[in-house]
Amino acid sequence: MSILEQRHDMPAFRLALRAWFAQTVPPDWQQRMTGASHEDFRAFQYWWLEELNKVGLATPHWPAKWGGEDLSIAHQIVFFEELARADAPDPVMFTISLYHLPATLAMWGTQAQIDRYLPGARRGEVWCQGFSEPGAGSDLASLRTSAIRAGDNYIVNGQKVWSSYAAYADYYLLLARTDPTAPKHLGISCMIVDLKSPGIDIRPIRQITGDSEFCEVFLDNVVVPVANLIGPENKGWQVAQSTLSAERGLLVFALAERMNRLFYKLFSDAPATDAEWPKDDQLRREFVRAYADLQAVRRLIRTMLDAIQRSDDAGDLPPIIKILYGETLQRSCELWTRIEGLNGQIHRPTYISGGYAKGRWMMDYLNSWTWTIAGGSNEILRNVIAERQLGLPKEPRG
Amino acid sequence: MSDENPDDSALLEAVSAVLQSECSLSDVRKYVSGDEGLSRTLWKQAIELGWLGIAAPEAYGGGGLDFRSLATIYEQLGRHLAPISFLQAQLCIDALIRVGTDMQKRNWLEPLIAGSIRGAVSLGDGALALKLSRVGSLVRIDGTALIAHGHSVGLLVVFARDVSGTLSAVVVDRKQSTVEVAPTRIHDGTRMLSLASFDACEIPAENVLAEDGAAIQLEDHLTDHAAIALACDSIGGAFAIFALTVEYLKTRTQFGRLIGSFQALKHRCATLKVGLEASRAMLTAALEEREQHSGFSSAYASLTKFHACDMYVTASAEAIQLHGGIGFTWESPCHVFLKRAKLNQALFGDSAWHQDRAARLLLSSAA
């Protein structure tokens, strides 16, 4: 019986997943991916997606009519728990393809777009997101990349930034201004751009880690068919909201579970290795405080997933969880750089995917700012909590 | 939150309704300024409504509900700054139910549940000062201990060590003993501490509740209970003072704007909100671990104790600053919350003590 055929018996489903991860995940994948070339990373990601696809686990959350499995959130929770338990890679290169694109098309796409793009996304066409611009970060709605209608096409000009994995990508989910005269939220459209189109220049950005996951993308008179519009013209802001709420908390769930497993290993290995940090009052107590925050965020994520299952509404929790996870991650990584002392400052390359807290602490620490800045900086999220949840009066806005 | 079962929410509504009408902020303010009526009326209410025995077995006149019902009451008492020693009564009841002999239960459990005697437990560092020795069929206790509440206490459960270091838990019935209990004025205006002095205080041997391993287990069990209870009290109080603070920022105008529109203040509120939700989630996790009797339940009790108590201090300290000058006045409720928070933080093991306890339990869980 296949793994997914055992879904009606949750313990059996879990054991089948566990067995599959055990036999499929290469035990040395982290070593192989450490300091790997872009080509090796890419090849490994394609291989992993293919393995997941063989057993229906790349797109189990997709609706059956799109070739998915309609897998419930409860089952996906088990999937991600077992993924974390196996310390398996994440198909990070395909996050937009597997989560954000289908969520966006489900809400706004035409049948033609669904038929045309989803099968490819499932097989491994890489999608990335073209939202932020150099002048439009936190103030995303002020974006200036223009799409001017010319017959059946738009002519797109502008510059995008922070597109994850754009260097490997085939397609772009682009936000561009289609009505420069409308108020800023009302003149934006969302469209699909083939990244092989003439006029596109993709340049990786070197980050503080030395790696380059993110790219700048320059668009110079790029021709995009009007048929590639997702949702109505000038409704791009609403379309983008569906994109941004795509993964329903499951990815942060997996990250928190991974971090919990690592923390468990850290304290369970400590007595046997006669580690010094538990003997130091300050380090030990800081560790316990971070551990408590981690348990709190894990519990909040469960509450959010329960709410999504019950009423399809995550409520107030997403920005609270993002801040708490990001800050717990950052604080823990910083703590461990101190526990490691001078040794921790020796440069050790890392690998992509497999969570944010990997035990390569200085690298993890540097990388942790992706959590506190990307996808709504903690400052923007605090505005959201204060104004929309606590009902504090709005700041005057331009 | 959304995790409650229907029984809990019915109880929550009932308890909350009583406290809203009997223990309003202005009632508490009067109490703090010297009018002692509130403590008596609330204690009477707690007796009449069966709160004292809510989690005790029905055979002893209790309500037979689970620990979660107690947690609901603890949180509401904290939210309304209730000036009664409910927790101490519960710890005595819990100790007797857990390890009491039939005779001990007969003697003390029903009066505790009926509220006709008040109980208090002395645990932790203060208790270590108590010395125990045996004199024929009597045990003798010497030393002093600072105990939470202790106001007109009739029954004390104390932990004491003999010369060999062996721990015992003993019931001290004030009717039968020479212990002196002197209430002490403290900063928290809603509760008190008492100094219990034992001077060659002789107690019948049948009052011993537990010895050695069993006493250690009992102390651990009561520590978990007290830790979770204080976390509940702290979360109730922290959410209450936070709500008052946010409301204040929506009404106070300076520079021609509501001060809540300033981002500098907004962000501090959002940071508090994140911390408060984290504390509540940590408490939920601790209650679940306790219900599942998991190997982590004591560690989680300690985690929730320091997390919630520290958060309560932060939320009430921030409340004073965010209220500005008015928050520094005796009239404002801010100081009442802060002082209760500071006592919670120090009671039954402070934050560092609970962090160390959690660390010890986590590290040994792996071995």
HADDOCK unambig.tbl for C-alpha pairs under 7 A between the chains (distance, minus, plus):
assign (segid A and resid 267 and name CA) (segid B and resid 362 and name CA) 6.94 0.50 0.50
assign (segid A and resid 267 and name CA) (segid B and resid 363 and name CA) 5.56 0.50 0.50
assign (segid A and resid 268 and name CA) (segid B and resid 363 and name CA) 5.89 0.50 0.50
assign (segid A and resid 268 and name CA) (segid B and resid 366 and name CA) 4.61 0.50 0.50
assign (segid A and resid 268 and name CA) (segid B and resid 367 and name CA) 6.99 0.50 0.50
assign (segid A and resid 271 and name CA) (segid B and resid 363 and name CA) 6.91 0.50 0.50
assign (segid A and resid 285 and name CA) (segid B and resid 352 and name CA) 6.99 0.50 0.50
assign (segid A and resid 285 and name CA) (segid B and resid 355 and name CA) 5.62 0.50 0.50
assign (segid A and resid 285 and name CA) (segid B and resid 356 and name CA) 6.68 0.50 0.50
assign (segid A and resid 288 and name CA) (segid B and resid 355 and name CA) 6.01 0.50 0.50
assign (segid A and resid 288 and name CA) (segid B and resid 359 and name CA) 6.32 0.50 0.50
assign (segid A and resid 292 and name CA) (segid B and resid 282 and name CA) 7.00 0.50 0.50
assign (segid A and resid 292 and name CA) (segid B and resid 303 and name CA) 5.78 0.50 0.50
assign (segid A and resid 293 and name CA) (segid B and resid 278 and name CA) 6.78 0.50 0.50
assign (segid A and resid 295 and name CA) (segid B and resid 282 and name CA) 6.31 0.50 0.50
assign (segid A and resid 296 and name CA) (segid B and resid 278 and name CA) 5.04 0.50 0.50
assign (segid A and resid 296 and name CA) (segid B and resid 279 and name CA) 6.78 0.50 0.50
assign (segid A and resid 296 and name CA) (segid B and resid 281 and name CA) 5.01 0.50 0.50
assign (segid A and resid 296 and name CA) (segid B and resid 282 and name CA) 4.45 0.50 0.50
assign (segid A and resid 297 and name CA) (segid B and resid 278 and name CA) 6.50 0.50 0.50
assign (segid A and resid 299 and name CA) (segid B and resid 281 and name CA) 5.59 0.50 0.50
assign (segid A and resid 299 and name CA) (segid B and resid 285 and name CA) 6.36 0.50 0.50
assign (segid A and resid 300 and name CA) (segid B and resid 281 and name CA) 5.81 0.50 0.50
assign (segid A and resid 320 and name CA) (segid B and resid 274 and name CA) 5.46 0.50 0.50
assign (segid A and resid 324 and name CA) (segid B and resid 274 and name CA) 6.79 0.50 0.50
assign (segid A and resid 382 and name CA) (segid B and resid 267 and name CA) 5.52 0.50 0.50
assign (segid A and resid 382 and name CA) (segid B and resid 270 and name CA) 5.22 0.50 0.50
assign (segid A and resid 383 and name CA) (segid B and resid 267 and name CA) 6.71 0.50 0.50
assign (segid A and resid 385 and name CA) (segid B and resid 270 and name CA) 5.69 0.50 0.50
assign (segid A and resid 386 and name CA) (segid B and resid 266 and name CA) 5.66 0.50 0.50
assign (segid A and resid 386 and name CA) (segid B and resid 267 and name CA) 6.93 0.50 0.50
assign (segid A and resid 386 and name CA) (segid B and resid 269 and name CA) 6.66 0.50 0.50
assign (segid A and resid 386 and name CA) (segid B and resid 270 and name CA) 5.35 0.50 0.50
assign (segid A and resid 392 and name CA) (segid B and resid 250 and name CA) 6.35 0.50 0.50
assign (segid A and resid 392 and name CA) (segid B and resid 260 and name CA) 5.52 0.50 0.50
assign (segid A and resid 392 and name CA) (segid B and resid 261 and name CA) 6.32 0.50 0.50
assign (segid A and resid 393 and name CA) (segid B and resid 260 and name CA) 6.01 0.50 0.50
assign (segid A and resid 393 and name CA) (segid B and resid 261 and name CA) 4.78 0.50 0.50
assign (segid A and resid 394 and name CA) (segid B and resid 261 and name CA) 5.61 0.50 0.50
assign (segid A and resid 395 and name CA) (segid B and resid 261 and name CA) 5.29 0.50 0.50
assign (segid A and resid 395 and name CA) (segid B and resid 262 and name CA) 6.68 0.50 0.50
